[in-house]
């Protein structure tokens, strides 16, 4: 696709120079003819891990396939992708064999999938390729994939500190461990959180826990949190927000918050399904498990009973559910309305609002803090809710 657009650009530029005409405007990628007849008979391929490997992504894609049974074709990667990479790649590229296929969306927290999308681009440059997300090299993804979507993990550092400050926190405590802090995205998020917290006049406290990836698993880390959190709250008071970088931490953090009455603006992976149902003993039926409005209401009721209203928060729905749903709707929009300006961040924000009913803010991704933005790599944060 990008090769085709580059050739068109050259042709238009040469025509302008030779004829002496005014500057020509070039069309957006894969929306070459804004007056083109609306496409109605088409397919969108959606690729996710299996149900047992990644429940959120699978169920979200399955929901979209049931919502659009004549459009969405949902397939899954091999259960053990690490040992069956070639099978997974061939599954993705085989979607392009269908002449009605107009978009292929790959959703998997794994690396190694980019070669399949490169082959799709070579084989069928008319197909819109999209990730939501995958974890290959962002610069290469931007080069070979039409649209890349992910959560803005770094910007969340700033957003969490601001939310904690709005909630009334005077101290922000950051729990992590060495192997996590060695990850670029986590260290960048921590730096953004620290800078924002200090800029708002909050006291910044960093605590290192036992490392579950080099020691004896999560047990020592969780025991450390269970003992250390009461000490920290005794020292800094309940107007403290606690953030941990590891998902298993939150069973302890949320449980201690209900006892010690400190604040939790968001979890590391903000979702109503992380820790809250377990710690609060919510009785959620299988039917209601994906009714996030109902789950959020249940959490709010438990927070009120614990006199913690306004001191616990998160995102109203998981990013891992939002991404597949949004990606399908975006692909439909791009196919059915060739003139849709998907590169306009405000239009992406509005589409996300239309799809979910929640406020979402997209920006262009910077692989490095001091680097350039990638024009077709969009990352988002969702406005958090308080319970």
C-alpha positions as CSV (number, residue, x, y, z in Angstrom):
1,X,0.0,0.0,0.0
2,X,2.7,2.5,1.0
3,X,4.6,1.8,-2.2
4,X,1.5,2.6,-4.2
5,X,0.9,5.8,-2.4
6,X,4.5,6.9,-2.8
7,X,4.3,6.3,-6.6
8,X,1.1,8.4,-6.8
9,X,2.8,11.2,-4.9
10,X,5.7,11.2,-7.3
11,X,3.3,11.3,-10.3
12,X,1.3,14.1,-8.9
13,X,4.4,16.2,-8.1
14,X,5.8,15.7,-11.6
15,X,2.5,16.7,-13.1
16,X,2.5,19.9,-11.1
17,X,6.0,20.8,-12.0
18,X,5.6,20.1,-15.7
19,X,2.2,22.0,-16.1
20,X,3.1,24.8,-13.7
21,X,-0.1,24.2,-11.8
22,X,-0.8,25.1,-8.2
23,X,0.1,22.6,-5.4
24,X,-1.8,19.4,-5.7
25,X,-3.4,17.8,-2.7
26,X,-2.7,14.1,-2.2
27,X,-5.2,11.7,-0.9
28,X,-5.0,9.8,2.4
29,X,-3.6,6.3,2.3
30,X,-6.2,3.7,1.2
31,X,-8.8,6.4,0.8
32,X,-7.6,7.5,-2.7
33,X,-11.1,8.4,-4.0
34,X,-13.2,10.2,-1.5
35,X,-16.1,10.2,-3.9
36,X,-15.8,6.4,-4.4
37,X,-18.9,4.3,-4.2
38,X,-19.5,3.1,-0.6
39,X,-18.3,-0.5,-0.2
40,X,-21.0,-2.7,1.3
41,X,-20.0,-6.3,0.5
42,X,-16.7,-7.0,2.2
43,X,-14.9,-8.9,5.0
44,X,-12.8,-7.9,7.9
45,X,-10.4,-10.5,9.3
46,X,-9.7,-10.3,13.0
47,X,-6.9,-12.4,14.6
48,X,-6.5,-12.9,18.3
49,X,-5.0,-15.4,20.7
50,X,-7.2,-18.3,21.9
51,X,-9.8,-18.0,24.7
52,X,-7.4,-19.7,27.2
53,X,-4.5,-17.6,26.2
54,X,-6.1,-14.2,26.3
55,X,-9.8,-14.1,27.3
56,X,-10.4,-10.4,26.8
57,X,-9.2,-10.1,23.3
58,X,-10.8,-13.4,22.2
59,X,-14.2,-12.5,23.7
60,X,-14.1,-8.9,22.4
61,X,-13.4,-10.2,18.8
62,X,-16.0,-12.9,19.2
63,X,-18.5,-10.3,20.2
64,X,-17.8,-8.2,17.1
65,X,-18.1,-11.4,14.9
66,X,-21.5,-12.0,16.3
67,X,-22.5,-8.3,15.9
68,X,-21.4,-8.3,12.3
69,X,-21.7,-12.0,11.2
70,X,-21.6,-11.2,7.5
71,X,-18.5,-9.0,7.8
72,X,-16.2,-10.1,10.6
73,X,-14.2,-13.3,10.3
74,X,-12.5,-14.2,13.6
75,X,-9.6,-16.6,13.7
76,X,-7.2,-17.5,16.5
77,X,-3.5,-18.0,16.6
78,X,-2.1,-21.4,17.7
79,X,-2.4,-22.1,21.4
80,X,1.4,-22.3,21.7
81,X,2.4,-19.5,19.4
82,X,6.1,-19.6,20.4
83,X,6.5,-23.1,18.8
84,X,4.1,-22.6,16.0
85,X,5.0,-19.3,14.6
86,X,4.9,-20.3,11.0
87,X,1.4,-21.7,11.4
88,X,0.3,-18.4,13.0
89,X,1.8,-16.3,10.2
90,X,0.3,-18.4,7.5
91,X,-3.1,-18.2,9.2
92,X,-2.9,-14.4,8.9
93,X,-1.7,-14.2,5.3
94,X,-4.3,-16.8,4.2
95,X,-7.0,-14.2,5.1
96,X,-5.9,-12.2,2.1
97,X,-6.9,-15.1,-0.2
98,X,-10.5,-14.0,0.2
99,X,-11.2,-11.4,-2.6
100,X,-13.8,-9.8,-0.3
101,X,-11.3,-9.2,2.4
102,X,-10.8,-5.4,2.9
103,X,-9.1,-5.3,6.3
104,X,-7.0,-7.5,8.5
105,X,-6.7,-6.7,12.2
106,X,-4.1,-8.5,14.4
107,X,-4.6,-8.3,18.1
108,X,-2.0,-10.1,20.3
109,X,0.4,-9.1,23.0
110,X,3.2,-10.9,21.2
111,X,6.1,-10.2,18.9
112,X,6.9,-11.9,15.7
113,X,3.6,-11.2,13.8
114,X,4.8,-8.3,11.6
115,X,6.2,-10.5,8.8
116,X,2.6,-11.8,8.1
117,X,1.3,-8.3,7.7
118,X,4.2,-7.4,5.4
119,X,3.2,-10.3,3.2
120,X,-0.4,-9.1,3.2
121,X,0.8,-5.7,2.1
122,X,2.8,-7.2,-0.8
123,X,0.1,-9.7,-1.8
124,X,-3.0,-7.4,-1.4
125,X,-2.0,-3.7,-1.1
126,X,-5.7,-2.8,-1.2
127,X,-6.2,-4.5,2.2
128,X,-6.1,-2.2,5.3
129,X,-3.7,-3.8,7.8
130,X,-4.1,-2.9,11.5
131,X,-2.6,-3.9,14.8
132,X,-4.5,-3.5,18.1
133,X,-1.8,-4.1,19.4
134,X,1.1,-6.4,18.6
135,X,4.6,-6.0,20.1
136,X,7.0,-5.9,17.2
137,X,9.4,-3.0,16.6
138,X,7.2,0.2,16.4
139,X,9.3,1.9,13.7
140,X,9.0,-1.2,11.4
141,X,5.3,-1.5,12.3
142,X,4.7,2.1,11.3
143,X,6.5,1.4,8.0
144,X,4.7,-1.8,7.0
145,X,1.3,-1.5,8.7
146,X,-1.4,1.0,7.8
147,X,-2.8,1.7,11.3
148,X,-1.3,0.7,14.7
149,X,-3.3,1.1,17.9
150,X,-2.2,0.7,21.5
151,X,-2.5,2.1,25.0
152,X,-0.4,5.1,25.9
153,X,1.4,3.4,28.7
154,X,3.9,6.3,29.2
155,X,1.3,9.1,29.2
156,X,-0.6,7.3,31.9
157,X,2.2,8.2,34.3
158,X,1.2,11.9,34.0
159,X,-2.6,11.1,33.9
160,X,-2.4,8.9,37.1
161,X,-0.5,11.6,39.0
162,X,-3.0,14.3,38.0
163,X,-6.0,12.1,38.9
164,X,-4.5,11.3,42.3
165,X,-3.9,15.0,42.9
166,X,-7.6,15.8,41.9
167,X,-8.7,13.1,44.4
168,X,-6.8,15.0,47.1
169,X,-3.7,12.9,47.4
170,X,-0.7,14.6,49.1
171,X,1.7,11.7,48.6
172,X,2.2,9.2,45.7
173,X,3.9,5.9,46.4
174,X,5.2,3.9,43.5
175,X,5.9,0.1,44.1
176,X,8.0,-1.8,41.6
177,X,11.0,-4.1,41.3
178,X,14.2,-4.2,39.3
179,X,13.2,-6.3,36.3
180,X,10.1,-4.2,35.7
181,X,12.0,-0.9,36.1
182,X,14.5,-2.2,33.5
183,X,11.7,-2.1,30.9
184,X,11.7,1.2,28.9
185,X,8.0,1.8,28.9
186,X,7.8,1.3,32.7
187,X,10.7,3.5,33.5
188,X,9.4,6.2,31.2
189,X,5.9,6.0,32.9
190,X,7.5,6.2,36.3
191,X,9.6,9.3,35.2
192,X,6.4,11.0,33.9
193,X,4.5,10.1,37.1
194,X,7.3,11.4,39.3
195,X,7.8,14.6,37.4
196,X,4.0,15.4,37.4
197,X,3.6,14.5,41.1
198,X,6.4,16.8,42.1
199,X,5.2,19.5,39.8
200,X,1.8,19.4,41.6
201,X,3.5,19.6,45.0
202,X,2.9,16.0,46.0
203,X,5.5,14.0,47.9
204,X,7.0,11.2,45.7
205,X,7.9,7.9,47.4
206,X,9.5,5.0,45.5
207,X,9.6,1.6,47.1
208,X,11.4,-1.5,45.6
209,X,9.7,-4.8,46.4
210,X,11.2,-8.4,46.1
211,X,11.4,-9.2,42.4
212,X,9.0,-12.0,41.4
213,X,10.8,-12.6,38.2
214,X,14.2,-13.4,39.8
215,X,13.2,-14.7,43.2
216,X,10.5,-17.1,44.5
217,X,7.6,-15.8,42.5
218,X,4.9,-13.4,43.7
219,X,4.7,-14.7,47.2
220,X,7.6,-12.6,48.8
221,X,6.5,-9.5,46.8
222,X,2.9,-9.8,48.1
223,X,4.0,-10.4,51.6
224,X,6.3,-7.4,51.5
225,X,3.3,-5.2,50.3
226,X,1.1,-6.6,53.0
227,X,3.7,-5.5,55.6
228,X,5.0,-2.3,54.1
229,X,1.7,-0.6,53.0
230,X,0.4,-0.1,56.6
231,X,3.9,1.3,57.5
232,X,3.8,3.8,54.7
233,X,0.2,4.9,55.5
234,X,1.1,5.4,59.1
235,X,3.9,7.6,58.0
236,X,2.2,9.6,55.3
237,X,-1.5,9.4,56.2
238,X,-4.5,8.2,54.2
239,X,-4.3,11.1,51.7
240,X,-1.8,8.9,49.8
241,X,-2.2,7.3,46.4
242,X,-0.5,3.9,45.9
243,X,0.4,2.6,42.4
244,X,2.1,-0.7,41.7
245,X,3.6,-1.8,38.4
246,X,2.6,-5.5,38.6
247,X,-0.9,-6.8,38.2
248,X,-0.8,-9.4,41.1
249,X,0.1,-6.5,43.5
250,X,-3.5,-5.2,43.3
251,X,-5.2,-8.0,45.3
252,X,-3.1,-6.7,48.2
253,X,-3.2,-3.0,47.3
254,X,-7.0,-2.9,46.9
255,X,-7.6,-5.0,50.0
256,X,-5.3,-2.8,52.1
257,X,-7.0,0.4,50.6
258,X,-10.3,-0.8,52.0
259,X,-8.7,-1.2,55.4
260,X,-6.3,1.7,55.5
261,X,-8.5,4.1,53.5
262,X,-5.8,5.4,51.1
263,X,-6.4,6.1,47.4
264,X,-5.9,4.1,44.3
265,X,-6.5,6.3,41.2
266,X,-5.9,3.5,38.7
267,X,-4.3,0.0,38.6
268,X,-1.4,-0.8,36.4
269,X,-3.8,-2.3,33.9
270,X,-6.9,-0.2,34.6
271,X,-10.0,-2.3,34.4
272,X,-13.0,-3.0,36.6
273,X,-12.1,-6.7,36.4
274,X,-8.6,-6.4,38.0
275,X,-8.7,-7.1,41.8
276,X,-12.0,-5.4,42.5
277,X,-14.2,-8.4,42.0
278,X,-12.0,-10.7,44.0
279,X,-11.2,-8.4,46.9
280,X,-14.8,-7.1,47.1
281,X,-16.3,-10.6,46.8
282,X,-18.5,-9.5,44.0
283,X,-21.0,-12.1,42.7
284,X,-20.9,-11.6,39.0
285,X,-22.8,-13.9,36.8
286,X,-21.3,-15.1,33.5
287,X,-23.9,-13.1,31.7
288,X,-22.9,-9.9,33.6
289,X,-19.2,-10.4,33.4
290,X,-19.0,-8.2,30.3
291,X,-21.6,-5.7,31.4
292,X,-19.1,-3.2,32.6
293,X,-21.7,-0.6,33.6
294,X,-23.2,-3.2,35.9
295,X,-19.8,-4.3,37.3
296,X,-18.8,-0.7,37.9
297,X,-22.1,-0.1,39.7
298,X,-21.4,-3.1,42.0
299,X,-17.9,-1.8,42.7
300,X,-19.3,1.6,43.6
301,X,-21.8,0.1,46.0
302,X,-19.0,-1.8,47.8
303,X,-16.8,1.3,47.9
304,X,-19.7,3.3,49.4
305,X,-20.3,0.5,52.0
306,X,-16.6,0.8,53.0
307,X,-16.9,4.6,53.1
308,X,-14.4,4.8,50.2
309,X,-16.5,6.6,47.7
310,X,-14.2,8.7,45.5
311,X,-11.0,7.1,46.7
312,X,-10.8,4.2,44.3
313,X,-10.8,4.3,40.5
314,X,-9.9,2.7,37.2
315,X,-11.0,2.7,33.6
316,X,-14.7,2.0,32.9
317,X,-13.7,-0.9,30.6
318,X,-10.5,-2.9,29.9
319,X,-8.2,-1.6,27.2
320,X,-8.0,-5.2,26.0
321,X,-11.7,-5.1,25.3
322,X,-11.8,-1.6,23.9
323,X,-9.0,-2.2,21.4
324,X,-10.6,-5.1,19.4
325,X,-14.0,-3.4,19.3
326,X,-12.6,0.0,18.3
327,X,-10.4,-1.5,15.7
328,X,-13.3,-3.3,14.0
329,X,-15.4,-0.1,14.0
330,X,-12.4,1.9,12.7
331,X,-11.8,-0.6,9.8
332,X,-15.6,-0.5,9.0
333,X,-15.5,3.3,8.9
334,X,-12.4,3.4,6.7
335,X,-13.9,0.9,4.2
336,X,-17.5,2.2,4.1
337,X,-16.5,5.9,4.1
338,X,-13.3,6.2,2.0
339,X,-13.0,9.9,2.8
340,X,-12.9,9.3,6.6
341,X,-9.8,11.2,7.9
342,X,-8.6,8.6,10.4
343,X,-5.3,10.4,10.8
344,X,-7.2,13.3,12.5
345,X,-6.8,12.5,16.2
346,X,-10.0,14.4,17.1
347,X,-11.9,12.1,14.7
348,X,-10.4,9.0,16.4
349,X,-11.4,10.4,19.8
350,X,-15.0,11.0,18.6
351,X,-15.3,7.5,17.0
352,X,-14.1,6.0,20.3
353,X,-16.7,8.0,22.2
354,X,-19.4,6.8,19.7
355,X,-18.2,3.2,20.0
356,X,-17.9,3.0,23.8
357,X,-19.7,6.0,25.3
358,X,-16.5,6.8,27.1
359,X,-14.0,9.7,26.6
360,X,-10.8,8.5,25.0
361,X,-7.8,10.6,24.0
362,X,-5.5,9.5,21.2
363,X,-2.1,10.8,20.4
364,X,0.8,9.8,18.1
365,X,3.3,7.4,19.6
366,X,6.9,8.3,20.3
367,X,9.1,5.2,20.5
368,X,11.7,7.2,22.4
369,X,11.1,10.2,24.7
370,X,13.3,12.4,22.7
371,X,12.4,10.9,19.3
372,X,9.9,11.6,16.6
373,X,6.2,10.7,16.5
374,X,5.0,7.9,14.2
375,X,2.3,9.2,11.9
376,X,0.2,6.0,11.8
377,X,0.8,4.7,15.3
378,X,-1.9,5.9,17.6
379,X,-1.9,5.4,21.4
380,X,-4.8,6.2,23.8
381,X,-5.8,6.8,27.4
382,X,-9.3,6.5,28.6
383,X,-10.8,8.9,31.2
384,X,-10.8,7.1,34.5
385,X,-13.9,6.8,36.7
386,X,-14.1,7.0,40.5
387,X,-16.1,4.5,42.5
